[in-house]
């Protein structure tokens, strides 16, 4: 039998039934789709109705709001700004809620969300956890150039901004734009106190504001330890005390040794001896061309009187501090321990153990002990 003959035997009834089923299914889909669309439109209308005066929910997209400092910035001004940025719907509702929590806003940058209920926005703007903060940590013994690197990395300032601030200070040192201690003159080296600071962008994250904050902390510490009175008692100027403290900080970072190092420095000054301090010598190279002096200090370099800050030959103190001393080093410089020491050697770089001597022979013995430590710890040619 031919194929067309077999096809002619198929009844048309099943075909009509299949078509009817498809039509019913399509009708159902259209009906359900229409109901879904109507339901969505209804829900959207309901939400619009519910949020006519105020948003509901937990917010939508993250957003940062800046509340500037200065007079006249109250909750009403903040509320208008929040409405403009689609954080809230009604400024008056927000103001009422905010005033119930705090009398006024805290300036700074705040983390919020768009589409917040007014009360939620007020609560978020009075919760310190939502205030954007930058933690700036400056360890003891950092030089100005080190501080610049920290500010660039952790705060986001630029070298150009640092240069502009320093140029403004140098152009008019009498204006004291950094708020330095009166003994510092116009040089901030040594007078920007090493500490941890909490910065609130954008209010105090510019270079001048940061330097003012650090200088103010130095002034507070100086007052607490009576830098002026203590310096007078030991027959030194406050500025020279800060210089000596900076050398102490560079040489030993353990407070238990700092008072002895202070005494050794004063003993050298009293005898008219050169300080002979490596950290001072290296600072001179850094300040001359901006590159650290990482080379070994040779006998030849020690005898080169053309090198700046070569206090292997020069007597007295360098003209400026060589880093930012902390409270312990400043206190040690004001309160040197009693003793005849002239030399100190850190004989263990891992523990910071430092030993003292009052003769050249004693110093040489300590140096041999240090050299042996270097050999024992993977530096057969010495640690320098």
CORZI-V895948 format. One line per field, one symbol per residue. psi: psi as a letter, one per 30 degrees, with the letter a starting at -180 (. if undefined). A space follows every 50 residues. Layout:
psi: ???
This chain:
psi: klefeeeffkkfeeeeeeeeeeeeeeeeeeeeeeeeeeeeeeeeeeeeee gefkllaglckkkkkkjllllfjaeeeeeeeeefghelejeeeeeeeeff elfllklakkkallhkkeeeeeeeggjfffkkkkjjkjlkgkleeeeeee eeefeglleeeeeeeeeeeefifffhffhlkfffbgjfkfgjkkakkjkj kgehgleeeeeeeeeeeeeeeeeegheeeeeeeghlleeeeeeeeeeeef ekgkfffeeeeeeeeeeeeefgkkehkeeeeeeeeefeggkkjflkjlee efgjffkkgigfellallfllfajkaeeeeeeffiklklgkflkkjfjfe fgkklllgleeeeeeeeeeeeeeeefhgifglf.
